[in-house]
Amino acid sequence: MPHHGNDADHSPSNNEGTEQERAGQQKPVIRDNRKVDPETGAARHPQGSAADSNAAAAEGDALSQAEEILNGVEVPAEESVAPGAAAEAQAAELRNDLLRLQAEYVNYRKRVERDRAVAGEMAVIGVLNSLLPVLDDVDAARQHGDLVDGPFAAIAAKLETALKTYGLERIAETGVEFDPTIHEALIQQPGEDIDVDTVSQVLRSGYRSGDRVLRAAQVIVAVPA
């Protein structure tokens, strides 16, 4: 079979050129990573230097912007920026509240103790007042000679001794100056050799407990002539 002219285009010379082009594309690339140029002796910058420079520039811009923002912020007064001032004020307020509560508690405790003492004293006084008529009967029996000796005399003595332990005192002295706070004058009569009103006779004994007069003594008063 005869060859046509088109077959010249598919000659071996064309195939060789294609293989040479493929070989040229696969040629290895050699990179010089030396930091110093062997010809000029100048220092070479690595490939990442440009990126680092850009990052540094961006960071510098961010710092500049932050400084501008901070410079534009209004700084509050010294009183407002001092955290210790508010803390000290709060601590002082709490301390004053604690002292006030402590004072109130002390006053409350004193008031309770005082009320308790008054309540106990009033209870004792109530009992003593209820026994005054009994003591009047004992005095009357003694004046009539019914308590000279015997078991009733011993009982009367024990009763009077027990009441003395609760602070009961008899007001029955004669020859003393008349005192309207503890004496009740029923009769006045002229007296001899006296310069002031004097108790000459006790008609009914009086009683007191401490500074409190339970009952004034009924007396006859001798006045200067």
Sequence and secondary structure as in RCSB ss.txt:
>XXXX:A:sequence
MPHHGNDADHSPSNNEGTEQERAGQQKPVIRDNRKVDPETGAARHPQGSAADSNAAAAEGDALSQAEEILNGVEV
PAEESVAPGAAAEAQAAELRNDLLRLQAEYVNYRKRVERDRAVAGEMAVIGVLNSLLPVLDDVDAARQHGDLVDG
PFAAIAAKLETALKTYGLERIAETGVEFDPTIHEALIQQPGEDIDVDTVSQVLRSGYRSGDRVLRAAQVIVAVPA
>XXXX:A:secstr
    GGGGGGSHHHHHHHHHHHHHHT        SB TTT  B   TTHHHHHHHHHHHHHHHHHHHHHHHHS  
  HHHH HHHHHHHHHHHHHHHHHHHHHHHHHHHHHHHHHHHHHHHHHHHHHHHHHHHHHHHHHHHHHTTTTSSS
HHHHHHHHHHHHHHTTTEEEE   SSB  TTTEEEEEEEEESS SS EEEEEEE EEEETTEEEE EEEEEEEE 
